[in-house]
């Protein structure tokens, strides 16, 4: 840490790993699966109290309406938890965005609910890495940076949503609004690898439910009068899968529907996920979906309704993002940390932020691994390590007034 200015060193000395760990253990002790509204409400209240220490304006924002296609093809609206937004110094000349999510992939009835030590310094538990640990890193970094005089030139907003794990459908518009006018953003997903490697470029992601309606008939007496929706959905699934190529993956994941064996099925819902690596490939595959739907409708004499969207735009690394990554790397070096990054196949709210033209590093959270499984773990020493990395990055943006 010899390259740190005295004020930088002083700020980082405020970071307390034990206090952060205690915080994570409390937060991870509450189930906040995306569908657990009670658990999300309890978590949001705790986070609102914690981020209230930044002495800004803290509010819980209502989620936007979200639709879901059921297995019978009907469409319903589903509830989500509220999203936390904190606003500090909105009139400051430099504006930043920091984001995280309070939800986990573990439902209230999932067997993985408890925390345990795998070994000294390695904590296993639901959400300890993804991302209760990351939220603690964000808060500790901001508290540390706030002790620096230069950081008073910076205003920022914190957004912690309740639905990142299911695609941020109820918070996407909120993210877009908050990203407007920001110089840069940091998001606190766990590092791409346990060694602290950051995620660089990411593909986009689109989730679609394709509702196919045919005509039922007796499978023995008059099958020719039927229009087989299941067969049409299967044909469409194969044709969509054939679109896979370099930079584009297509995953037909499920077909709901069917009928008894003696009835031509008149209903099916095809679920498919597509991941384009570039905006051009996203436009290409969206057009191809429409073309294939027209072909299937004509050849199978069925009607088709397409429901869904590309909720995560592709996230290439542009020149401004390169600058931000370079700044984080230099801050790491000055702290004695080796910081690298690599492309990844995963997606997160960083995709949405980058699509707004704001450079973002979206894996500023803890080191850990095995996320989205009962083996999820947090390397606890990384709490203060990554908080120091963020705090130094924030202070140096304030000092430069740019990237």
C-alpha positions, 0 to 999 in steps of 0.5 A: 500500500505504499502508493496510497496517499495519506487520505486514501490510507486513512479512509481504508483503515476504517474498513473492518472485516469482522464487522462486515462478516457479522453483517453478512451473517445476519443478512444471509440468515434471512431467506430472500428468494426472489419469490419470498415477499416476506423475506424480501421485505425484512431484508429491505428494511435491514438494508434501508437502515444500514444504508441510511448511515450514508445520510442521504435520501433512502426509499423503497420503490414499488416494483413495475408490473411483470407478466408470466405465461403459465403452462396453459398459456394464460398470462398473469401478473406476478408480485415482486418485492420493493427495490431500495434506492439511496440518493446522496448529493444529487447536485454534485458535479460527478455522479456515480451509480452503485448497484446490487440485489437483495434476492437469492435463487433459494426459495423459502422451501429450499433445503439450503437455508443454513450457514456453516464454516467449510474451513477457517475463512470460508463460509458456506451459506445461501447468498453469502457471496451472491450477494449479501457479501457484495452488498456489505462490500458496497456499503463499507466502501462508501462509508470509507470513501465518505471520510475523504474530503475529495469524495464530497465532490461526488454524488451517487445513487445506490440501487439494490433490487429484489429481482435480479436473479430472475432477470430484473423485469420489475426493476429494469426501467428503474435501472435505466432511469438511475443510470441516466447522467452517471459517469460510471457504475459499479455493481457488486456481483461476486468475482468471476473466479475465486482469485478475484478475476472480474467479468468483462464482456458479457452476452445478452440474454432473452427469455421467451415463452411462445404460445402455440394454439392448434385444434383438438381432434380424436387421434383415431377417428379424425386426426386430419381435422386436428392441428397439433400444437405440440408438434408445431412447438417441437418443430419450432424448437428444432429450427430455433436451435439450428440458429446457434453459431459463434456468438449466439447460443439458443437453448429451447428449455421446455415445452408445456402442454400436450394432451391424452394419447387419444387427442390431438393436442391443441395447446403448447408453450415453448420456453427458450433462452437466447444469448447473443454476444453483440447487438447485431446478433440480437437484432438478427436472431429477433428477426429470425424468431419472427420469420420462423414463427410465420413459417410454423404458423403456415406449415402447421396451420396454428396460431402463435403468440410470442411473449418475452424480450431480451431483458439483458442486452449484450455488454461488449467492452468499449473504450470507456469501459476499458478506462474504468477496468484500467482504473480498478486494475491500478487501484488493485495494484496499489493495494497489492492485488492482481486484478484481471478480467475475462469474458463470461457467459453469464448476465447481470444488471451490468448488462442493463447499465452498459446498454445505457451508455454507462461504463460499468465493472459489475463484479466488484463483490467478494471472492467466492464460488459455487453460487446458485448451489448449496455449495455457495461459499464466501472467502471472508478475507475478501470482504475488506479486500474488495471494500478497499478496492472499491473505496480507492476506485471511488476516491480516485474517480473523485480526485480525477473528476473522470475515468 
